Amino acid sequence: MSFATSNSHKFREVELALRRLGVGVKRLRGKGLEIQSDDTAEVARFASADAAKKYERPLIVEDTGLFIDALGGFPGPYASFVFRSVGSEAILRLLGGRGEEERRATFWSAVAYCEPQGVPRVFRGSIVGAIARRAAGRGGFGFDPIFIPAGDSLTLAQLSIDEKSRISHRAEAATKFGEWYVRHS
C-alpha cells in the first residue's frame, strides 16, 4: 500500500498502526491537491482521488484537524497552516487563563483510500483531550506538545511513537482502514 504524504512523522505513525495488522505501507513523497473545507474527511477524500489518478496506483492519504471547543472549533482542519503560521504558543495565549473544562479539544483524522478510477473510501478517528497550559515533550509534531489525551497526564509529544501509534486519532483512522483492507484484499 502506498501512503501519499510529505510528512515523515505522519508516515511513521500510520506505518506502525498498519504493521500491527500485517499491512505493509510505502511512503509516496507527494500528495494530491488539498481543497479548503471545514471537514477533514472531505479534504482527504478529494486528495486521495487526485493522488490515485496522478500516481496511477491505489493509495491512502490522511488529513487531520484540531478542534478546540472554547475557540469554536478553531483551528479545525486548518491546524497545519495555523501551526506553521503562529505555532503552539499562539493557541496557548488564546486560551489564556481558561479553566480545564474550557480547554477541551478533539483531534480528528481522516484516512482516505482510493484506486485510480475508484471512489474514495474514508475512515475516521478521533482522540478527545485538553490543551495543556504549556508545551511539553520533544516527540511528535505540530500541536502534539500542547495536547493531553483524556485520562492521561502527558502530552502526545511526551509519548513514544509506539505509544502514540496505539492511541492517536491518526492510529484509529489507519486501523479502521487496515481492518477494512485486510477483509477486502
Residue frames as a rotation matrix with the C-alpha (Angstrom) as fourth column:
MET 1
0.584 0.812 0.000 0.00
0.812 -0.584 0.000 0.00
0.000 0.000 -1.000 0.00
SER 2
-0.483 -0.695 0.532 1.26
0.676 -0.682 -0.278 3.48
0.557 0.225 0.800 -0.83
PHE 3
0.396 0.505 -0.767 0.74
0.846 -0.525 0.091 6.41
-0.357 -0.685 -0.635 1.54
ALA 4
0.035 -0.325 0.945 0.99
0.701 -0.666 -0.255 9.77
0.713 0.671 0.204 -0.23
THR 5
0.928 0.203 -0.311 2.44
0.368 -0.620 0.693 12.21
-0.052 -0.758 -0.650 2.30
SER 6
0.304 -0.851 0.427 5.29
0.035 -0.438 -0.898 14.66
0.952 0.288 -0.103 2.59
ASN 7
0.343 -0.071 0.937 5.20
-0.870 -0.400 0.288 14.31
0.354 -0.914 -0.199 6.40
SER 8
-0.378 -0.608 -0.698 7.61
-0.296 0.794 -0.532 11.70
0.877 0.005 -0.480 7.77
HIS 9
-0.873 0.103 0.477 6.02
-0.471 0.085 -0.878 11.83
-0.131 -0.991 -0.026 11.25
LYS 10
0.156 0.986 -0.051 2.57
-0.921 0.127 -0.368 11.01
-0.356 0.104 0.929 9.85
PHE 11
0.237 -0.113 -0.965 4.04
-0.680 0.690 -0.248 8.21
0.693 0.715 0.087 7.78
ARG 12
-0.755 -0.629 -0.186 5.76
-0.301 0.584 -0.754 6.56
0.583 -0.512 -0.630 10.75
GLU 13
-0.632 0.586 0.507 2.62
-0.623 0.004 -0.782 6.69
-0.461 -0.810 0.363 12.90
VAL 14
0.436 0.818 -0.374 0.43
-0.879 0.298 -0.372 5.16
-0.192 0.491 0.850 10.18
GLU 15
-0.038 -0.550 -0.834 3.10
-0.627 0.663 -0.409 2.62
0.778 0.508 -0.370 9.27
LEU 16
-0.915 -0.336 0.222 3.22
-0.368 0.476 -0.799 1.33
0.163 -0.813 -0.559 12.86
ALA 17
-0.237 0.914 0.331 -0.57
-0.715 0.066 -0.696 1.13
-0.658 -0.401 0.638 13.15
LEU 18
0.548 0.467 -0.694 -0.89
-0.832 0.391 -0.394 -0.78
0.088 0.793 0.603 9.85
ARG 19
-0.400 -0.783 -0.476 2.04
-0.646 0.609 -0.459 -3.08
0.650 0.124 -0.750 10.58
ARG 20
-0.709 0.184 0.681 0.14
-0.573 0.412 -0.708 -4.43
-0.411 -0.892 -0.187 13.61
LEU 21
0.376 0.916 0.142 -2.50
-0.532 0.339 -0.776 -5.64
-0.759 0.216 0.614 11.13
GLY 22
-0.049 -0.500 0.865 0.02
0.465 0.755 0.463 -7.14
-0.884 0.425 0.196 8.72
VAL 23
0.839 0.344 0.422 -0.43
0.536 -0.384 -0.752 -4.36
-0.097 0.857 -0.506 6.16
GLY 24
-0.236 -0.967 -0.095 2.82
0.848 -0.253 0.466 -3.04
-0.474 0.029 0.880 4.69
VAL 25
0.868 0.493 -0.057 2.96
0.418 -0.787 -0.454 0.57
-0.269 0.370 -0.889 3.58
LYS 26
-0.249 -0.922 0.297 5.44
0.963 -0.203 0.175 2.53
-0.101 0.330 0.939 1.48
ARG 27
0.113 0.222 -0.968 5.77
0.305 -0.935 -0.179 6.28
-0.945 -0.275 -0.174 1.53
LEU 28
0.106 0.004 0.994 4.98
0.975 -0.195 -0.104 8.09
0.194 0.981 -0.024 -1.69
ARG 29
-0.447 -0.388 -0.806 6.61
0.642 -0.767 0.014 11.51
-0.623 -0.511 0.592 -1.30
GLY 30
-0.914 0.313 0.258 3.87
-0.008 -0.649 0.761 13.53
0.405 0.694 0.596 -2.84
LYS 31
-0.619 0.776 -0.122 0.23
0.338 0.123 -0.933 14.24
-0.709 -0.618 -0.339 -2.32
GLY 32
-0.208 0.662 0.720 -2.97
0.950 -0.037 0.309 15.12
0.231 0.748 -0.622 -4.03
LEU 33
-0.555 0.121 0.823 -4.49
0.016 -0.988 0.155 18.56
0.832 0.099 0.546 -4.26
GLU 34
-0.649 0.350 -0.676 -5.92
0.752 0.156 -0.641 19.73
-0.119 -0.924 -0.364 -0.96
ILE 35
-0.096 0.714 0.694 -9.20
0.440 -0.595 0.673 21.57
0.893 0.370 -0.257 -1.08
GLN 36
-0.918 -0.052 0.394 -10.27
-0.295 -0.575 -0.763 24.07
0.266 -0.817 0.512 1.56
SER 37
0.044 0.941 -0.336 -13.05
-0.027 0.337 0.941 22.52
0.999 -0.032 0.040 3.62
ASP 38
-0.030 0.033 0.999 -14.19
-0.952 -0.305 -0.019 22.53
0.304 -0.952 0.041 7.23
ASP 39
0.823 0.390 0.413 -14.34
-0.486 0.860 0.156 18.72
-0.295 -0.329 0.897 7.06
THR 40
-0.184 -0.975 0.127 -11.11
-0.774 0.223 0.593 16.69
-0.606 0.011 -0.795 7.23
ALA 41
-0.088 0.215 0.973 -12.89
0.295 0.938 -0.181 13.75
-0.952 0.271 -0.146 5.59
GLU 42
0.887 0.455 0.076 -13.76
0.229 -0.292 -0.929 15.87
-0.400 0.841 -0.363 2.56
VAL 43
0.473 -0.809 -0.349 -10.16
-0.840 -0.533 0.098 17.12
-0.265 0.247 -0.932 2.28
ALA 44
-0.408 -0.652 0.639 -8.81
-0.458 0.752 0.475 13.54
-0.790 -0.099 -0.605 2.46
ARG 45
0.307 0.626 0.717 -11.45
0.386 0.607 -0.695 12.23
-0.870 0.490 -0.055 0.03
PHE 46
0.962 0.076 -0.264 -10.58
-0.179 -0.556 -0.812 14.80
-0.208 0.828 -0.521 -2.63
ALA 47
0.209 -0.972 -0.109 -6.79
-0.938 -0.231 0.258 14.46
-0.276 0.049 -0.960 -2.14
SER 48
-0.256 -0.302 0.918 -6.90
-0.184 0.948 0.261 10.65
-0.949 -0.102 -0.298 -2.36
ALA 49
0.647 0.553 0.526 -8.86
0.427 0.309 -0.850 10.69
-0.632 0.774 -0.036 -5.62
ASP 50
0.879 -0.357 -0.317 -6.49
-0.476 -0.701 -0.531 13.25
-0.033 0.617 -0.786 -7.12
ALA 51
-0.029 -0.968 0.250 -3.33
-0.897 0.136 0.421 11.44
-0.441 -0.212 -0.872 -5.96
ALA 52
0.031 0.088 0.996 -4.57
0.077 0.993 -0.091 8.00
-0.997 0.079 0.024 -7.08
LYS 53
0.908 0.312 0.280 -5.13
0.309 -0.046 -0.950 9.35
-0.284 0.949 -0.138 -10.60
LYS 54
0.725 -0.668 -0.166 -1.88
-0.688 -0.704 -0.176 11.33
0.001 0.241 -0.970 -10.60
TYR 55
-0.245 -0.900 0.360 0.31
-0.899 0.350 0.264 8.42
-0.364 -0.259 -0.895 -9.44
GLU 56
0.129 0.420 -0.898 -1.79
-0.817 0.559 0.144 5.71
0.563 0.715 0.415 -11.15
ARG 57
-0.639 -0.277 -0.717 -1.95
0.130 0.880 -0.456 3.41
0.758 -0.385 -0.527 -8.13
PRO 58
0.567 0.781 -0.263 -4.17
0.380 0.036 0.924 2.64
0.731 -0.624 -0.277 -5.15
LEU 59
-0.599 -0.800 0.036 -3.11
0.368 -0.315 -0.875 4.69
0.712 -0.510 0.483 -2.14
ILE 60
0.403 0.660 -0.634 -4.09
0.907 -0.194 0.374 6.39
0.124 -0.726 -0.676 1.06
VAL 61
-0.425 -0.447 0.787 -3.85
0.141 -0.891 -0.431 9.98
0.894 -0.072 0.442 2.21
GLU 62
-0.051 0.375 -0.926 -4.54
0.989 0.148 0.005 11.44
0.139 -0.915 -0.378 5.66
ASP 63
-0.317 -0.011 0.949 -5.81
0.043 -0.999 0.003 14.77
0.948 0.041 0.317 6.90
THR 64
-0.275 0.128 -0.953 -6.09
0.940 0.246 -0.238 15.95
0.204 -0.961 -0.188 10.49
GLY 65
-0.025 0.265 0.964 -7.75
-0.017 -0.964 0.265 18.80
1.000 -0.010 0.029 12.30
LEU 66
-0.757 -0.172 -0.631 -7.58
0.628 0.076 -0.774 20.07
0.181 -0.982 0.050 15.88
PHE 67
-0.045 0.866 0.498 -10.94
0.215 -0.478 0.851 21.31
0.976 0.146 -0.165 17.13
ILE 68
-0.890 -0.309 -0.334 -10.79
0.403 -0.192 -0.895 23.37
0.212 -0.931 0.296 20.35
ASP 69
-0.079 0.982 -0.172 -14.21
0.976 0.111 0.189 23.79
0.205 -0.153 -0.967 21.96
ALA 70
0.184 0.158 -0.970 -13.59
0.656 -0.755 0.002 27.19
-0.732 -0.637 -0.242 23.60
LEU 71
-0.610 -0.462 -0.644 -12.38
-0.177 -0.713 0.679 28.59
-0.772 0.528 0.354 20.27
GLY 72
0.318 0.869 -0.380 -15.44
-0.652 -0.091 -0.752 27.47
-0.688 0.487 0.538 18.32
GLY 73
0.846 -0.006 0.533 -13.57
0.267 0.870 -0.415 24.56
-0.461 0.494 0.737 16.75
PHE 74
0.758 -0.647 -0.083 -10.56
-0.517 -0.519 -0.680 26.64
0.397 0.559 -0.728 15.70
PRO 75
-0.423 -0.393 -0.817 -8.10
-0.647 -0.501 0.576 25.82
-0.635 0.771 -0.043 14.15
GLY 76
0.600 0.772 0.212 -10.08
-0.413 0.525 -0.744 22.83
-0.685 0.358 0.634 12.83
PRO 77
0.762 -0.259 0.594 -8.88
0.562 0.720 -0.406 21.42
-0.322 0.644 0.694 9.50
TYR 78
0.751 -0.508 0.422 -6.53
-0.039 -0.672 -0.740 24.38
0.659 0.540 -0.524 9.15
ALA 79
0.939 -0.342 -0.023 -4.36
0.069 0.124 0.990 23.14
-0.336 -0.931 0.140 12.05
SER 80
0.259 -0.898 0.355 -1.25
0.929 0.332 0.164 22.61
-0.265 0.287 0.920 9.92
PHE 81
0.111 -0.151 0.982 -1.49
0.595 -0.781 -0.187 26.10
0.796 0.606 0.003 8.40
VAL 82
0.850 0.259 0.459 -2.14
-0.183 -0.671 0.718 27.70
0.494 -0.695 -0.523 11.80
PHE 83
0.786 -0.610 -0.097 0.77
0.411 0.398 0.820 25.81
-0.462 -0.685 0.564 13.36
ARG 84
0.008 -0.815 0.579 3.15
0.998 -0.032 -0.058 26.88
0.066 0.578 0.813 10.57
SER 85
0.184 0.155 0.971 1.88
0.409 -0.910 0.068 30.46
0.894 0.385 -0.231 10.78
VAL 86
0.308 0.056 0.950 1.68
-0.609 -0.755 0.242 31.17
0.730 -0.653 -0.199 14.51
GLY 87
-0.595 -0.679 -0.431 2.68
-0.183 0.636 -0.750 27.99
0.783 -0.367 -0.502 16.38
SER 88
-0.127 0.498 -0.858 1.50
0.741 0.623 0.252 26.40
0.660 -0.603 -0.448 19.60
GLU 89
-0.786 -0.259 -0.562 2.25
0.599 -0.548 -0.584 29.46
-0.157 -0.796 0.585 21.73
ALA 90
-0.842 0.526 0.120 -0.47
-0.421 -0.780 0.463 31.45
0.338 0.340 0.878 19.96
ILE 91
-0.018 0.846 -0.533 -3.06
0.064 0.533 0.844 28.79
0.998 -0.019 -0.064 20.85
LEU 92
-0.261 -0.147 -0.954 -1.87
0.917 0.270 -0.293 28.80
0.301 -0.951 0.065 24.46
ARG 93
-0.981 -0.104 -0.165 -2.22
0.148 -0.947 -0.286 32.61
-0.126 -0.305 0.944 24.56
LEU 94
-0.539 0.842 0.017 -5.72
-0.397 -0.272 0.876 32.45
0.743 0.465 0.481 23.06
LEU 95
0.190 0.615 -0.765 -6.79
0.429 0.649 0.628 30.10
0.883 -0.448 -0.141 25.84
GLY 96
-0.173 -0.327 0.929 -5.07
-0.479 -0.796 -0.370 32.26
0.861 -0.509 -0.019 28.46
GLY 97
-0.818 -0.166 0.550 -6.35
-0.573 0.155 -0.805 31.63
0.048 -0.974 -0.222 31.98
ARG 98
0.140 0.937 -0.319 -9.28
-0.827 0.288 0.483 29.44
0.544 0.197 0.816 30.95
GLY 99
0.033 -0.012 0.999 -10.12
-0.840 0.541 0.034 26.53
-0.541 -0.841 0.007 33.23
GLU 100
-0.764 -0.419 0.490 -9.80
-0.206 0.879 0.430 22.83
-0.611 0.228 -0.758 32.46
GLU 101
0.010 0.865 0.502 -13.36
0.507 0.428 -0.748 22.48
-0.862 0.262 -0.434 31.13
GLU 102
0.778 0.298 -0.553 -12.73
-0.208 -0.709 -0.674 25.26
-0.593 0.639 -0.490 28.63
ARG 103
-0.155 -0.924 -0.348 -9.55
-0.843 -0.060 0.535 23.62
-0.515 0.377 -0.770 27.33
ARG 104
0.152 0.296 0.943 -11.33
0.096 0.945 -0.312 20.58
-0.984 0.138 0.115 25.88
ALA 105
-0.046 -0.236 -0.971 -10.23
-0.934 -0.334 0.125 19.69
-0.354 0.912 -0.205 22.35
THR 106
0.546 0.212 0.810 -10.53
0.049 0.958 -0.284 16.87
-0.836 0.195 0.513 19.84
PHE 107
-0.567 -0.662 -0.490 -8.13
-0.621 -0.047 0.782 15.77
-0.541 0.748 -0.385 17.15
TRP 108
0.615 0.715 0.333 -9.99
-0.210 0.556 -0.804 14.32
-0.760 0.424 0.492 14.14
SER 109
-0.584 -0.792 -0.176 -8.23
-0.471 0.154 0.869 12.31
-0.661 0.591 -0.463 11.44
ALA 110
0.696 0.718 -0.007 -9.47
-0.412 0.391 -0.823 11.03
-0.588 0.576 0.568 8.12
VAL 111
-0.592 -0.772 0.232 -7.62
-0.249 0.449 0.858 8.35
-0.767 0.450 -0.458 6.15
ALA 112
0.522 0.763 -0.381 -8.93
-0.603 0.015 -0.797 8.04
-0.603 0.646 0.468 2.60
TYR 113
-0.451 -0.565 0.691 -8.21
0.120 0.729 0.674 5.09
-0.884 0.387 -0.261 0.31
CYS 114
0.563 0.639 -0.524 -8.69
-0.485 -0.257 -0.836 5.38
-0.669 0.725 0.165 -3.43
GLU 115
-0.061 -0.489 0.870 -7.85
0.656 0.638 0.404 3.42
-0.752 0.595 0.282 -6.55
PRO 116
-0.877 -0.462 -0.131 -7.02
0.240 -0.657 0.715 5.32
-0.416 0.596 0.687 -9.77
GLN 117
-0.752 0.653 0.089 -10.51
-0.139 -0.289 0.947 5.05
0.645 0.700 0.308 -11.25
GLY 118
-0.384 0.582 -0.717 -12.32
0.785 0.615 0.079 4.43
0.487 -0.532 -0.693 -7.99
VAL 119
0.450 0.588 0.672 -14.42
-0.073 -0.725 0.684 6.26
0.890 -0.357 -0.283 -5.46
PRO 120
-0.568 -0.758 0.321 -12.59
-0.375 -0.109 -0.920 7.19
0.732 -0.643 -0.223 -2.25
ARG 121
0.476 0.587 -0.654 -13.43
0.427 0.496 0.756 5.37
0.769 -0.639 -0.014 0.97
VAL 122
-0.140 -0.487 0.862 -12.88
-0.462 -0.738 -0.491 7.37
0.876 -0.467 -0.122 4.18
PHE 123
0.268 0.088 -0.959 -12.05
0.714 0.651 0.259 6.08
0.647 -0.754 0.111 7.66
ARG 124
0.299 -0.064 0.952 -12.21
-0.330 -0.943 0.040 8.46
0.896 -0.326 -0.303 10.62
GLY 125
0.038 -0.299 -0.953 -10.56
0.856 0.503 -0.124 8.51
0.516 -0.811 0.275 14.00
SER 126
0.420 0.104 0.901 -10.55
-0.219 -0.952 0.212 10.89
0.881 -0.286 -0.377 16.93
ILE 127
-0.270 -0.428 -0.862 -8.95
0.839 0.334 -0.429 11.47
0.471 -0.840 0.269 20.28
VAL 128
0.678 0.570 0.463 -10.52
0.188 -0.744 0.641 13.68
0.710 -0.347 -0.612 22.93
GLY 129
-0.099 -0.731 -0.675 -8.38
0.967 0.090 -0.240 15.59
0.236 -0.676 0.698 25.37
ALA 130
0.858 0.305 -0.413 -7.42
0.429 -0.868 0.250 19.05
-0.282 -0.392 -0.876 26.51
ILE 131
0.480 -0.709 0.517 -4.98
0.193 -0.490 -0.850 21.77
0.856 0.507 -0.098 25.63
ALA 132
0.119 -0.564 -0.817 -2.14
0.975 0.220 -0.010 21.92
0.185 -0.796 0.577 28.16
ARG 133
0.880 0.134 -0.456 -1.18
0.297 -0.904 0.307 25.11
-0.371 -0.406 -0.835 29.98
ARG 134
0.279 -0.836 -0.473 2.32
-0.782 -0.483 0.394 24.91
-0.558 0.260 -0.788 28.49
ALA 135
0.622 -0.136 -0.771 4.06
-0.595 0.558 -0.578 22.91
0.509 0.818 0.266 25.77
ALA 136
0.178 -0.579 0.795 5.84
-0.761 0.431 0.485 19.73
-0.624 -0.692 -0.364 26.88
GLY 137
0.470 -0.079 0.879 7.72
0.255 0.966 -0.050 16.97
-0.845 0.247 0.474 25.10
ARG 138
-0.275 -0.685 -0.675 10.00
-0.602 -0.425 0.676 16.65
-0.750 0.592 -0.296 22.11
GLY 139
-0.749 0.026 0.661 8.29
0.384 0.831 0.402 13.86
-0.540 0.555 -0.633 20.19
GLY 140
0.194 0.933 0.304 5.56
0.803 0.027 -0.596 14.08
-0.564 0.360 -0.744 17.61
PHE 141
-0.825 -0.375 0.422 4.93
0.557 -0.666 0.496 17.20
0.095 0.645 0.758 15.57
GLY 142
-0.261 0.761 0.594 2.51
0.236 -0.546 0.804 20.08
0.936 0.350 -0.037 15.15
PHE 143
0.098 0.442 0.892 0.30
-0.722 -0.585 0.369 20.62
0.685 -0.680 0.262 18.18
ASP 144
0.336 0.001 -0.942 1.36
0.315 0.942 0.114 17.36
0.887 -0.335 0.316 19.90
PRO 145
-0.669 -0.694 -0.267 3.30
0.462 -0.107 -0.880 19.26
0.582 -0.713 0.392 22.64
ILE 146
-0.847 0.382 0.370 0.11
-0.524 -0.720 -0.456 21.02
0.092 -0.580 0.809 23.82
PHE 147
0.121 0.937 -0.327 -2.46
-0.758 0.300 0.579 18.21
0.641 0.177 0.747 23.52
ILE 148
-0.808 -0.279 0.518 -3.11
-0.571 0.588 -0.573 15.93
-0.145 -0.759 -0.634 26.52
PRO 149
-0.510 0.645 -0.568 -5.31
-0.098 0.613 0.784 12.90
0.854 0.455 -0.250 25.77
ALA 150
0.325 0.727 0.605 -8.26
-0.795 -0.137 0.592 12.42
0.513 -0.673 0.533 28.16
GLY 151
0.993 0.117 -0.006 -7.28
-0.089 0.784 0.614 10.25
0.076 -0.609 0.789 31.12
ASP 152
0.340 -0.939 -0.040 -3.58
0.848 0.325 -0.418 10.96
0.406 0.109 0.907 30.66
SER 153
0.742 -0.159 -0.651 -1.20
0.320 -0.769 0.553 13.49
-0.589 -0.619 -0.520 32.19
LEU 154
-0.376 -0.927 0.007 1.32
0.333 -0.128 0.934 13.55
-0.865 0.353 0.356 29.33
THR 155
0.229 0.372 -0.900 1.07
-0.714 -0.565 -0.415 15.40
-0.662 0.737 0.136 26.03
LEU 156
0.979 0.122 0.161 1.20
0.029 0.705 -0.709 13.45
-0.200 0.699 0.687 22.77
ALA 157
0.574 -0.818 -0.020 4.75
-0.437 -0.286 -0.853 14.79
0.692 0.499 -0.522 22.33
GLN 158
-0.058 -0.579 0.813 5.81
-0.995 0.095 -0.003 13.14
-0.076 -0.810 -0.582 25.59
LEU 159
0.662 0.354 0.661 4.70
-0.326 0.930 -0.171 9.70
-0.675 -0.102 0.731 24.41
SER 160
-0.552 -0.783 0.286 6.91
-0.089 0.396 0.914 7.33
-0.829 0.479 -0.289 22.43
ILE 161
-0.545 0.334 -0.769 5.97
-0.837 -0.176 0.518 6.88
0.038 0.926 0.375 18.78
ASP 162
-0.835 0.237 -0.497 4.88
0.146 0.965 0.215 3.33
0.531 0.107 -0.841 19.64
GLU 163
-0.646 0.621 -0.443 2.52
0.558 -0.010 -0.829 4.59
-0.520 -0.783 -0.340 22.38
LYS 164
-0.458 0.465 -0.758 1.17
-0.490 -0.843 -0.221 7.38
-0.742 0.270 0.614 20.18
SER 165
-0.684 0.153 -0.713 0.60
-0.671 0.252 0.698 4.99
0.287 0.956 -0.069 17.26
ARG 166
-0.821 0.436 -0.369 -1.70
0.502 0.859 -0.102 2.94
0.273 -0.269 -0.924 19.51
ILE 167
-0.307 0.714 -0.629 -3.95
0.794 -0.172 -0.583 5.71
-0.524 -0.678 -0.515 20.85
SER 168
-0.771 -0.092 -0.630 -3.96
-0.066 -0.973 0.223 8.66
-0.633 0.213 0.744 18.46
HIS 169
0.278 0.874 -0.398 -6.69
-0.397 -0.273 -0.876 9.87
-0.875 0.402 0.271 16.15
ARG 170
0.072 -0.365 -0.928 -4.48
-0.997 -0.004 -0.075 9.00
0.024 0.931 -0.365 13.18
ALA 171
-0.903 -0.418 0.104 -3.82
-0.427 0.899 -0.098 5.50
-0.053 -0.133 -0.990 14.51
GLU 172
-0.334 0.863 0.378 -7.56
-0.025 0.393 -0.919 4.92
-0.942 -0.317 -0.110 14.97
ALA 173
0.508 0.522 -0.685 -8.35
-0.659 -0.277 -0.700 6.01
-0.555 0.807 0.203 11.40
ALA 174
-0.250 -0.699 -0.671 -5.43
-0.944 0.329 0.009 3.98
0.214 0.635 -0.742 10.00
THR 175
-0.876 -0.038 0.480 -6.51
-0.246 0.892 -0.379 0.91
-0.414 -0.451 -0.791 11.99
LYS 176
0.142 0.985 0.095 -10.08
-0.202 0.123 -0.972 1.18
-0.969 0.119 0.216 10.69
PHE 177
0.424 -0.076 -0.903 -8.69
-0.902 -0.124 -0.413 1.39
-0.081 0.989 -0.121 7.16
GLY 178
-0.591 -0.790 -0.162 -6.30
-0.797 0.603 -0.033 -1.52
0.124 0.110 -0.986 7.77
GLU 179
-0.577 0.464 0.673 -9.05
-0.142 0.754 -0.641 -3.76
-0.805 -0.465 -0.369 9.13
TRP 180
0.547 0.790 -0.278 -11.22
-0.379 -0.063 -0.923 -2.99
-0.747 0.610 0.265 6.10
TYR 181
0.202 -0.561 -0.803 -8.29
-0.978 -0.065 -0.201 -3.50
0.060 0.825 -0.562 3.71
VAL 182
-0.794 -0.501 0.345 -7.42
-0.550 0.833 -0.057 -6.91
-0.259 -0.235 -0.937 5.19
ARG 183
-0.193 0.821 0.537 -11.06
0.012 0.549 -0.836 -8.05
-0.981 -0.155 -0.116 4.81
HIS 184
0.740 0.631 -0.233 -11.32
-0.139 -0.195 -0.971 -6.80
-0.658 0.751 -0.057 1.21
SER 185
0.239 -0.699 -0.674 -7.96
-0.968 -0.229 -0.105 -7.68
-0.082 0.677 -0.731 -0.34
